[in-house]
């Protein structure tokens, strides 16, 4: 299970810490902001677990942002892929989910640590 292995390797935040701490790794020089994806996950009505979450053009923190997700926004998951390391809400992940924010219509990549259920369970 990809989610379990990502969590097992996680660096957790200190107990009692509030808010969201995001720690990112540097994208490799060959990091691509155009990444293949497909609409194969059936997880609809999922949520962001933070506010002002960047919805990016690729699964890397260096990729441009197409918009921002909020706690109250619903999203449709499409699939996940590998990307930069991100730590947020007590989880460290190296996977990102391609999704569509159904509240705003913006589509793109979000680090799984910033999504309820740690993002999609279907590989792209």
C-alpha positions, -999 to 999 in steps of 0.1 A, spaced: 0 0 0 16 32 -12 -1 54 15 11 33 44 47 33 31 47 71 27 34 75 63 58 49 77 87 70 63 71 102 76 87 127 98 59 136 122 53 170 137 57 174 175 27 165 196 5 194 204 16 214 174 -12 234 158 -16 247 123 1 234 92 38 232 87 49 225 52 84 212 46 93 206 10 122 190 -8 139 206 -38 126 194 -71 152 176 -92 166 196 -121 146 174 -145 113 180 -127 84 183 -151 54 205 -146 35 187 -173 26 153 -160 4 126 -176 -28 118 -157 -62 102 -162 -96 104 -147 -98 69 -132 -104 74 -94 -140 73 -82 -133 93 -51 -156 123 -53 -165 149 -27 -132 148 -10 -118 178 8 -86 198 13 -73 195 49 -58 230 49 -67 264 35 -49 282 6 -36 250 -8 -18 255 -41 -32 235 -70 -1 232 -92 6 224 -129 28 195 -119 37 174 -88 65 197 -76 66 228 -54 84 246 -82 55 242 -106 31 271 -111 -1 275 -92 -34 275 -111 -54 284 -80 -60 277 -43 -80 251 -25 -98 258 7 -112 237 36 -148 241 23 -140 231 -13 -149 197 -26 -126 179 -50 -127 149 -74 -96 128 -73 -82 115 -106 -50 97 -98 -16 100 -79 20 103 -90 54 108 -75 67 143 -67 84 165 -41 84 156 -5 58 176 15 51 175 52 18 189 65 -8 181 92 15 154 107 21 135 74 50 134 51 43 123 15 62 120 -17 30 115 -37 7 141 -53 -29 137 -65 -42 151 -98 -77 165 -89 -104 189 -99 -116 215 -73 -154 212 -80 -160 245 -62 -138 266 -85 -134 243 -115 -95 244 -112 -76 212 -120 -41 204 -111 -17 186 -87 -18 188 -48 5 171 -24 -13 142 -7 -4 155 28 -28 184 21 -58 162 12 -83 142 33 -74 105 32 -40 114 18 -53 117 -17 -61 93 -45 -54 56 -41 -52 50 -79 -18 54 -97 -17 76 -129 
